[in-house]
């Protein structure tokens, strides 16, 4: 079998993992082919236009595909759609335990009719016998063995394989809600009660004598320390010693903070507010539940997969390791990973365990097998947003209104498997500070296992939970001090150059005060008292309230590693390859636009989810980037092929800043070393008396793109197709592949390009040159392109950000504020959103309409979290398998004030402002604004989310 045919490509590159050649096929139905087959090129090209000499998108890059039905999601593919696959599609169904308190004792399928019998039942006994191992990231017990208690509700116990849809459908209808199918024995303790915490973090900071710009003690200044564990609980024990180890000093300063709060409270110098806040379990509720299709072709020893994952790079590697043992050990020579459009993600398709159950099904299947969650199954087994319990304390000086101390103890429910709970917990801890400067803080956050379904990297990533609590404390503190909440905020707003709770200085200018001033002047806020009187008089039985919230969300992981490849064809077509997945954030469109900064035109084709092409850079990764020592990093940096991280998963707030960075650099290199010298060559040749003098066209920065054409210093504008042909003819740079690394700062290295050494914020670079016999040195350049068609440039003077920057934890932020006015029905407790206004600082906006779409989507998600969406914990919750949209309430159009939404996107300070990651922050202040608005309407404070109509009605009764 021709492997290239399986991805519908004439050429496909490969990488090798553990002796298995891995092939990635990003889009099954490629955009260019879909457009060519259904839509005229003229219509397909209409997604962009020229306005005042600048390229502008008219609609999304994938807009034509969406409205013509060509945007097909991974969930939609069957075996018959896959070239080279058998046409007969098989199906898999997972049996799950909805009991985590009794010993599981097996099941029987004897009652199934013959027409509904599975041809294979995969159980834990098969996995044990065949030595099949789940990737280490997910732990063990992939299938629950008989004689054990389920680790969590929804724990998979068996996979049933069927060779036809009728058999599968009949069996599923008989089995899915059969509470007597699985047998259980004696009652046992919960397995989660016997597990140590997933992670525990502590952030202690005391500002220095000179105030906010230095530290006496902080994680960045002194380092992090961790607790011992006794009886499955963290214990922060040890000697408190100001001159001792990092932990001893930390405990000393934590003790000092306690003493200062107690003393100042007793002296009535500080107002101290102590409250407990709780957030709920949320389901991501993306429109497309998870799905997988797979087939092992024994004849060619090829394992084919179609996945719906935000992290296909990780799946590719983990799947190979999973295939290295078990029935197919040594039999798989090739792994093909198709990564189509995944639909919504919201983080829940990032490192989900689901695809590995698909791999398991395909290992034992006799043909292609499809595993696809319906909505009940997605609720039961999909990743959730972590519920937080926060016992927090805020101390404010009564005379100055300045925050003096912030302490918090956060308990985070991570569910049955660890997933990203440690990271979410740390980010939640770092985020509670929000936009406020705190001179002293002691923040403890611990993630525990539970019998709830797994929780993962759902949008907000812990910050939604903790910053909502902080805004609640600010609102209530203002009321206790009897001051305007904007006055309290203004007294404590963090200024540029001040340090966060970890002791790190946030990058760039902080425009929080500017946003506060704008919001305070909004007529809804200024006229709130008069509006309340007028509204409640006009609508008896309705209570009116106005609420405001502000937040600043970190974006990035501290180990971001984007890659991009930009290529310019001889006819001027621009192709961009990136590793990112499109999941509704508009990445495909924004990255197509980004290249126009340097190339004057949008990318004609953007290929997503590229995985294996980056092998041209020959990068290797050896260590965990979060715990690597400086000595080890220095040692490895000497290897020009080493990088701290080879690839990163797609997430909501990573593309605008991180992916754009390397996309932009790649395009700029083509401009400087391809199009600009090509233009100068043409201008010299046709439009200047070169033998008599010089054009003085010495600097690429003099070039300007107007209407998609390049001009400089009055020379005739040249279209990109003309420039591209000359660049190819001259053997100039026409293709650039780059890789970057960011640990709260970009890595940099020197690279020599066509004889010119440049300092570039990349750690790997590979080039392609135009092919032509007109340039006498072209043969040597062509010969140098020997790394998968690229010339791999050896970096020099490599400089990575220091390893200790890991202790900064976060330094990039995007702020957002929301003002809402609501009406609460006294009779039934329902909340009506009358209007909303969002202020967002997004830096330099790439595509304005995409940012507006994020604001609108964030408003809906925030409303859902604050007022509607809730999954009970434990046996009554999603893990019991009975939850669907008939019970899970999401906001509808009537809840989101469709026609009364306003927004203000702050203008960038300059054209050099970064593109900030904003897809998560836009939902966060919505929650605290609604909580406060409900209080202003009802005079009842709520400390547990969501604030449902039932809770409001009961509170007002």
Steps between C-alpha positions, in 0.01 A plus 500: 500500500624850414507683833499840335157427356352464846550870559410599145837655446758431233782550746516469874797528732557276795655479840597193697400438861608180668562333166156596362483737204234758580309678227279801567215593270362823645185558294323206346308727267752770423366851467664566164356185348156559648494848359624384163245223477194690615567873488652712226845642577355849459244437772751325727732798474231741612568441870749788472485844347698826479390805699704822484795308368492237771387138484194431717308178563134515394418180685681202648751316286287188537173687444436365149564146620259544790208630297551251217524203735869437431614556857477142620581403858690194609183366658337479156743257334427134443711225348339553158633858501859390549705415194641150522293392801256207488148634444343301783491723811513340844388660826606499863303562817648553848334363811561726800456458872260743666594367844824591675421364845458126440720224360439447130421134424452487125203483263317268265380560145300178480174690474603672176336355188733336251464797265639732767793293625843659483763299317759600762484617861817670625547489877776571749589131485595542132717800581676319781553188289625694198695757703320798349599819682327834516733797435664599826341846500160343574599257774384139493181293526392581146227241540376413848591141597247278671550492877593870521304814577475762228746786537227743402146519368500418130809278523508285185463127563479354148493587131255316278581464129236461227542443128185685395300804601170314557666263745674785678189715519281218627748401767561856613129569534469194725815557708564872540254574780471151649581555866502126566750409228813537714514294816639642822590341832606625838521868588851647517662837573535732201825434314561875477517522880815286491684722251747775580428848365565550131695815587537766765637850448582786732569858393646713778618850426605794714597821321837657566586815688471703181151375438347340196812483285697254710443204727605401845372152419320351198500190278693677224748649746545194722348202320202273558468244777253217550334319790535152635191281482345325799172312491456620141508867603776759449693598810697825491721421797850602595693764687417863434833671451558831320860393427433137414412302189240611247228308687612623842501860379164448334344368819653788693350765274166319487497518879585869489207566266267325745631706790467827309141427398403405854669803653363754252152351527513523878620861479219566249753636251412245236161385384522123465249310290488120524273306264461158341414474133400193302485440127329213328582222255441614142484302179664665196190422293671527163263425215706205373559223759826308476544236232765262363531273199781252457616203300805275508600389151693182571615467139692828505553497878337843516284626786261770375324748728256789465502705820325807638771638725645840583835331560569268204875526554470344842256239375742403227777426747284344770318276251832358378598412856161341557542292184848390606345241732196282470373284211654729235842534661758488222230477232438872444753660268298807409257723691279736299337779701222694329418825682190656346303791636403409856212741554483662841773423746506747791794298639297183545657337193850582622661185641167325535535129572227423246718437189691226679181301552462531124853369453419212732186415301693510173772271640248221552261578213486291182444806281441874521336592830328822603473612860284811541341646810138598490408788727424274799841336465677834457346629821598181681859465379613837360736740677339757730581839648649460847279597795685720751438562869684815613533620856645845444587801710558857388648769725468869407638804681198706606683832462664452161261239353806303387508123513748384762473122477328222310481142618311208354466127540369341182375145473468377144308188393699333223273203442599141438817548294770759546506655151594872528379549856844596638539771237144629531545522875821701474348738246193549718728588790701751299184660362313591818691828520329615179570869423586590859837550662550306823810573708459180700344174399483139612304290253469124535333291232462122502345269242346174618376188330129429526243262360375771263583479128840631394554876500739657251603813320156647437488866399593726792751247633445577868506878463126529452447341838753697703461844341123485539555448872742793514250732334240383751732602784564840340126564468429399858804681639384822333162457664654437845722808463209698356701617200427495130636173355678689224675710762617185678619354171681820405687493832628148431530463125831344402732735314760416237821378662338370817537134589238228507440245774793294373736799499510533120442821309220464243627566149414830339267783592211433736197698383270401786450854627407620153236227473362581844465868410314413180262264678433742784386765252257269323142636523370167632727536804458874543121481486450174684309644796258701286457210260421265786226727632352553155517134392351354816217755490427413138521123552351397834632165620836553329818605679773688318873475560829602343824308545858543389789257483856519376765232453836445338573157359842354442561348159770248439644199677856601573611239249342613173655362183332615178615405152408642161602450139433767238559425132475725196432332166637630173159642409477693827275269700570497875461175691514482879538182706441506876453239769193666649148361480205720400238470774289807450749768604576599141862384498487406133383847405723699735815319397415554133476871579821516705727429202369812324695721741815393321377364168225750420251223426309245700602137487318325219504168684531421870566138594413420860600225741829433324706265712780318326628767258693664783747212486686714248633693802623173660412618850535283809346544844648329805374654825188630668521874423331593829751334729820510295798646686701789361807280489319235297353763267844651440640155430229414247502842331839415355321250275365712209214252452381508860192689614318505834171414324444371147128570461203632693131424513239738365310701756269797494742780586821372341474576130470881491828559684705183484414357159501847344853557625660232288259545207593867484874434522488242221316744274743780585800287404345428159443873458851607601689223323264427213254763390698813589820406313279381213328840490830687514628287214199590284513869588873514429456321172197683360455829677843646587829581336682255718841515327504874558396500864330316783129478574573529873249218557712356777247431773209259482320715754450765227257274317126558524213278389214686330207314347700180528794642306847595626638848450781705651629852457277571203587193295219326309290264711570133426242224541591197708489262202763706322716516812458129568614405150810718532576363850478144365712589197768651722509203739393717791316392817147393405420266789561531873434254779552616855463381857491721806498449874353725765542483875343837571764637261605389153812299437743663256787385282722622217433356155693560181272555200662545158814634661326731746498421871182596684376476857159334478254393769503137386692194609476314168490621142490326162484663156396422146647676198362566156607263225653655192799464273526878470689531827851356481509398867162337503626143472670529839190646657285222359743240629476652848126429513560147620282492812156402372534758225637777725842647572533462877693797638726438797417746775771690682515679837179332615336665799203345677309675780639403838357188661412700812235683297292188560447638849336808349219261400327769289597843365288560188153636567196626310243707695125516451217675683125455478207714615153348506152610595247234595142461611406230750145365508376493859254223418724236348853632558589513130770746395458701181810660351392847391835610359872435514814692414843338471833682498791295366870571461602264221819674393533525124189335361556265207140464383253727677197284422662194657565693821139617501391140459709399799340776708153378404586136567669587827191686616285193436745270682524738795122522526482122495753466780343770715131421462421172330754222455549252780583134543450363851799318647527127545215253451241759395732651243624434149682183598173311532447513123152653500586863430408677178369840393158417636656544845814704440395860449703713261426865417277557199471804277240653730746485791793685341348834400580449132392847393636691798864392501761775477877480501808720494828361371781724621718637224860372515764734634686456171520271198767300683265390779478121533194302396367396840331168571143596591278199431474406868498834681188625320278268706649558845382847611151416375458264794595742776303780335186286501553388859524863612206608283280233660607625842417860407157381386418267789721619791605135541863393459572164346825314561433187298453473125290483298240742628201319357148636494406246768774622735403862445132432562577315821733776619242772438211305660 
